[in-house]
Amino acid sequence: MSPSSRGAAPRSCAAGAAASRAAGASVTTSLQGRLGRTPSTPDDLRSMATAAWHKRGVAMIRLEDLPNEFDRLAVEAIATSLYGKRTPSE
């Protein structure tokens, strides 16, 4: 015997969706492809840099992470010769 034949109220779609979210299921919407990415955290950037180094041999070095002025100037000169003059963001 089904719940509706026993006099129980049928479950609405909204109640089912709420139960799915409460259970940890992801929700897909028509806006899924239009949503932007969230900004990367410093930890995300560090893990991407690590993966790029190990998989591709690409070193991503922040000038602020270099230990002394000589190294910073050397890396900046190499990057400028390869990629052009940098226009720092604000």
Backbone torsions as a table, in degrees:
resi	resn	phi	psi	omega
1	MET	NA	128.6	-177.7
2	SER	-78.6	158.3	-179.7
3	PRO	-59.5	-36.0	-177.8
4	SER	-70.9	-30.1	178.8
5	SER	-76.7	-17.3	177.5
6	ARG	-91.2	4.3	178.4
7	GLY	94.0	2.4	177.9
8	ALA	-77.9	144.4	179.6
9	ALA	-71.2	137.8	177.8
10	PRO	-65.5	147.5	-179.2
11	ARG	-79.4	131.7	-178.4
12	SER	-80.9	163.0	178.0
13	CYS	-63.5	-38.2	-179.4
14	ALA	-63.1	-40.2	179.2
15	ALA	-66.7	-38.3	178.5
16	GLY	-66.4	-40.6	178.9
17	ALA	-65.6	-40.9	178.7
18	ALA	-64.2	-39.8	179.1
19	ALA	-66.0	-38.3	178.4
20	SER	-65.2	-43.4	178.9
21	ARG	-64.3	-39.9	179.8
22	ALA	-64.0	-30.0	-179.5
23	ALA	-82.8	-3.3	177.6
24	GLY	95.1	7.4	179.2
25	ALA	-75.7	142.6	179.4
26	SER	-80.1	152.0	-178.4
27	VAL	-109.8	130.7	177.6
28	THR	-105.3	133.2	179.8
29	THR	-124.8	171.4	178.2
30	SER	-70.4	-13.6	179.8
31	LEU	-92.1	1.9	-174.6
32	GLN	-51.0	-46.4	-177.8
33	GLY	-76.7	-13.2	-176.8
34	ARG	-98.3	-8.7	-179.5
35	LEU	-74.2	139.3	177.2
36	GLY	-79.9	164.7	176.6
37	ARG	-80.5	150.7	174.7
38	THR	-77.7	150.2	179.5
39	PRO	-60.2	143.9	179.5
40	SER	-72.7	140.2	177.1
41	THR	-83.2	163.9	176.1
42	PRO	-56.9	-36.0	177.4
43	ASP	-66.4	-38.8	176.8
44	ASP	-62.0	-45.8	-179.9
45	LEU	-62.4	-40.3	179.2
46	ARG	-64.1	-42.3	179.8
47	SER	-69.4	-34.4	175.5
48	MET	-65.9	-40.7	178.8
49	ALA	-64.3	-41.7	178.6
50	THR	-62.3	-44.7	179.0
51	ALA	-64.4	-40.1	179.4
52	ALA	-63.1	-39.4	179.1
53	TRP	-66.4	-48.0	-176.5
54	HIS	-71.2	-37.6	-175.6
55	LYS	-88.2	-36.6	-171.7
56	ARG	-118.9	-10.8	-176.8
57	GLY	75.9	22.3	179.8
58	VAL	-98.3	124.2	178.4
59	ALA	-101.1	121.8	175.5
60	MET	-107.9	112.7	-174.6
61	ILE	-122.9	121.7	174.1
62	ARG	-77.6	134.8	-179.6
63	LEU	-57.5	-34.2	-179.9
64	GLU	-66.0	-20.4	-178.0
65	ASP	-85.9	-9.7	-178.8
66	LEU	-77.9	143.0	-170.5
67	PRO	-73.4	-24.8	-177.4
68	ASN	-146.2	167.5	-176.0
69	GLU	-64.1	-37.3	179.7
70	PHE	-59.6	-47.1	179.1
71	ASP	-64.0	-41.1	179.0
72	ARG	-60.5	-45.6	-180.0
73	LEU	-65.6	-38.7	179.8
74	ALA	-65.0	-46.9	179.9
75	VAL	-64.8	-41.7	179.1
76	GLU	-62.8	-39.4	179.2
77	ALA	-66.3	-41.4	178.8
78	ILE	-64.5	-46.4	-179.3
79	ALA	-63.7	-39.0	179.0
80	THR	-65.2	-40.3	179.5
81	SER	-68.7	-32.2	-179.8
82	LEU	-82.3	-41.0	-168.5
83	TYR	-117.6	-9.2	-178.0
84	GLY	98.2	169.8	-177.4
85	LYS	-64.3	136.9	-178.3
86	ARG	-86.9	139.0	172.7
87	THR	-109.4	101.0	-175.8
88	PRO	-59.6	143.0	175.6
89	SER	-83.6	164.5	-176.7
90	GLU	-79.0	NA	NA
